[in-house]
């Protein structure tokens, strides 16, 4: 690795360590266990990748190549679990909405896995081709899921905690950058393997450029979470459910009626 790459790796590792420390200090392991696992997984992946690179080298090593993809798959799973956790915490007072949501997410996961496997079929390097396709699909799906969650929460004035909102926004920003990253890399990879139009040197240069952008996006997301956790978080609401009917009748009866109607309708659909 070059001195520049080492600097980027050291910088992002420092932020990951700081995030893990802040997560532990703020006791998020009991409040947001999947996000805690996500933070630990990111750090573990980075440190283990540095160890493998130190032994086998960065470029031209098959072991390093496959290990990076496998470790990134673990990070992707941890991030998906975090998204599911955010959805659960926000919509758990509404079992009908939550029941439909987790079923839709399960179907979406199956579709993404099948699409990635189909895209990798027949490729010379099936792991890279399928991984980039799956990464791109998961990124755009994660962005749409979180954006929908925030829009619904804003529309119905749901009590979304600041930590949930900032985690969602950080993941959304990162997914947009990573979607562009994986799209460009996948196209170049396909050209390189099929027609040889793009040389390996060209692919490496593009990869280095997007690694820089990837690191910058990671730093922005990690930095925003560290900034939020610099101070103690407010205690979560003990009863984040609908307010008493009388209060809603005075404030906004339309919101209460629409949300209750939607939840009741979904519960009936899931029971039938």
TAKA-V917082 format. One record per residue. N is the residue number from 1. RES is the residue in one small letter. PSI is psi in radians with two decimals (none if undefined). Layout:
BEGIN
N/RES/PSI
N/RES/PSI
END
This chain:
BEGIN
1/x/2.54
2/x/2.95
3/x/-0.63
4/x/-0.78
5/x/-0.66
6/x/-0.67
7/x/-0.78
8/x/-0.77
9/x/-0.75
10/x/-0.67
11/x/-0.83
12/x/-0.59
13/x/-0.70
14/x/-0.73
15/x/-0.68
16/x/-0.71
17/x/-0.76
18/x/-0.72
19/x/-0.78
20/x/-0.71
21/x/-0.80
22/x/-0.67
23/x/-0.72
24/x/-0.74
25/x/-0.69
26/x/0.08
27/x/0.68
28/x/-0.20
29/x/-0.45
30/x/-0.42
31/x/-0.76
32/x/1.30
33/x/-0.63
34/x/-0.65
35/x/-0.67
36/x/-0.78
37/x/-0.62
38/x/-0.80
39/x/-0.74
40/x/-0.69
41/x/-0.72
42/x/-0.84
43/x/-0.77
44/x/-0.70
45/x/-0.77
46/x/-0.84
47/x/-0.73
48/x/-0.63
49/x/-0.71
50/x/-0.67
51/x/-0.80
52/x/-0.72
53/x/-0.67
54/x/-0.54
55/x/-0.82
56/x/-0.14
57/x/2.90
58/x/-0.84
59/x/2.43
60/x/-0.02
61/x/2.09
62/x/-0.69
63/x/-0.82
64/x/-0.74
65/x/-0.89
66/x/-0.63
67/x/-0.71
68/x/-0.73
69/x/-0.70
70/x/-0.77
71/x/-0.64
72/x/-0.58
73/x/-0.67
74/x/-0.72
75/x/-0.69
76/x/-0.71
77/x/-0.74
78/x/-0.67
79/x/-0.70
80/x/-0.67
81/x/-0.63
82/x/-0.73
83/x/-0.74
84/x/-0.67
85/x/-0.73
86/x/-0.79
87/x/-0.76
88/x/-0.80
89/x/-0.63
90/x/-0.66
91/x/0.12
92/x/-0.42
93/x/-0.19
94/x/1.51
95/x/-0.52
96/x/-0.82
97/x/-0.77
98/x/-0.67
99/x/-0.74
100/x/-0.66
101/x/-0.87
102/x/-0.49
103/x/-0.75
104/x/-0.69
105/x/-0.64
106/x/-0.75
107/x/-0.73
108/x/-0.71
109/x/-0.77
110/x/-0.74
111/x/-0.75
112/x/-0.72
113/x/-0.75
114/x/-0.74
115/x/-0.75
116/x/-0.72
117/x/-0.71
118/x/-0.68
119/x/-0.57
120/x/-0.29
121/x/2.24
122/x/-0.14
123/x/2.59
124/x/-0.84
125/x/1.53
126/x/-0.55
127/x/-0.80
128/x/-0.81
129/x/-0.85
130/x/-0.65
131/x/-0.75
132/x/-0.70
133/x/-0.82
134/x/-0.72
135/x/-0.79
136/x/-0.76
137/x/-0.76
138/x/-0.66
139/x/-0.86
140/x/-0.62
141/x/-0.72
142/x/-0.75
143/x/-0.81
144/x/-0.69
145/x/-0.85
146/x/-0.69
147/x/-0.72
148/x/-0.74
149/x/-0.80
150/x/-0.66
151/x/-0.75
152/x/-0.76
153/x/-0.69
154/x/-0.68
155/x/-0.73
156/x/0.10
157/x/0.79
158/x/2.57
159/x/1.31
160/x/2.17
161/x/2.71
162/x/-0.63
163/x/-0.70
164/x/-0.73
165/x/-0.76
166/x/-0.60
167/x/-0.78
168/x/-0.78
169/x/-0.69
170/x/-0.75
171/x/-0.70
172/x/-0.84
173/x/-0.79
174/x/-0.68
175/x/-0.65
176/x/-0.82
177/x/-0.76
178/x/-0.55
179/x/-0.81
180/x/-0.69
181/x/-0.96
182/x/-0.56
183/x/-0.82
184/x/-0.81
185/x/-0.66
186/x/-0.72
187/x/-0.75
188/x/-0.68
189/x/-0.74
190/x/-0.73
191/x/-0.76
192/x/-0.70
193/x/-0.49
194/x/-0.90
195/x/-0.25
196/x/0.24
197/x/-0.78
198/x/2.15
199/x/2.86
200/x/-0.64
201/x/-0.69
202/x/-0.73
203/x/-0.72
204/x/-0.69
205/x/-0.77
206/x/-0.70
207/x/-0.71
208/x/-0.71
209/x/-0.81
210/x/-0.44
211/x/-0.67
212/x/-0.78
213/x/-0.69
214/x/-0.78
215/x/-0.70
216/x/-0.72
217/x/-0.72
218/x/-0.76
219/x/-0.67
220/x/-0.78
221/x/-0.86
222/x/-0.71
223/x/-0.69
224/x/-0.66
225/x/-0.71
226/x/-0.68
227/x/-0.71
228/x/-0.65
229/x/0.09
230/x/-0.42
231/x/2.71
232/x/2.46
233/x/2.60
234/x/2.65
235/x/2.42
236/x/2.63
237/x/2.30
238/x/-0.46
239/x/1.32
240/x/0.81
241/x/-3.04
242/x/2.47
243/x/2.85
244/x/2.63
245/x/-0.65
246/x/-0.68
247/x/-0.76
248/x/-0.57
249/x/-0.52
250/x/-0.60
251/x/-1.14
252/x/1.43
253/x/-0.51
254/x/-0.68
255/x/-0.82
256/x/-0.81
257/x/-0.77
258/x/-0.77
259/x/-0.72
260/x/-0.71
261/x/-0.76
262/x/-0.80
263/x/-0.79
264/x/-0.69
265/x/-0.73
266/x/-0.65
267/x/-0.69
268/x/-0.71
269/x/-0.71
270/x/-0.48
271/x/-0.49
272/x/none
END
